[in-house]
Amino acid sequence: MPTRLHAATKPQVLGLILICLATALSLRSWAVVAFLVPVVLIQLATAPLSAHMVGRQAYRNGTLDERSLFTDELAESKETPPAAGG
């Protein structure tokens, strides 16, 4: 389900945080910490967003079984195309 994709990225990011923390603790260098902090922040920002986009694209392509959806929040936007030239 598309809603589960967002939740599936949380353990991925947590694992990356733990690996970065272990790396920073083992190398004990501020240069390493300065390098790893942006890596973690970028992953926190992009991993859930990319999972959301993958789920939305699966919905738009029709590769998702719409009968299995509990609530179809995108049904209205699917029926009416966006206005052109906005």
C-alpha positions, -999 to +999 in steps of 0.1 A: +000+000+000+012+035-007+007+047+029+031+020+041+059+031+018+064+063+038+066+042+070+090+018+054+116+046+049+118+053+086+138+022+096+161+029+066+168+064+079+172+051+115+197+025+103+217+052+084+217+074+116+230+045+137+257+037+111+267+074+109+268+076+147+290+045+150+313+059+123+316+093+141+322+076+175+349+053+161+368+079+141+364+107+167+369+135+143+349+168+139+356+167+102+338+133+100+309+146+120+307+177+098+305+154+068+279+130+083+254+155+096+244+168+061+242+132+049+217+123+076+197+156+071+194+150+034+183+114+040+157+126+065+143+150+040+144+129+008+137+093+017+101+097+029+094+122+000+107+098-026+086+069-012+056+091-013+063+100-050+067+063-058+034+054-043+016+083-060+031+073-094+019+037-089-016+051-082-015+073-113-002+045-136-029+021-124-005-005-112-020-002-077-051-024-069-076+004-061-101-021-045-076-027-017-075+010-007-093+017+025-098+054+017-091+067-018-081+103-012-069+109-047-101+098-065-113+134-069-080+146-084-079+116-107-113+125-122-107+161-130-074+170-148-056+202-135-063+235-153-037+243-180-019+276-182-021+285-145 
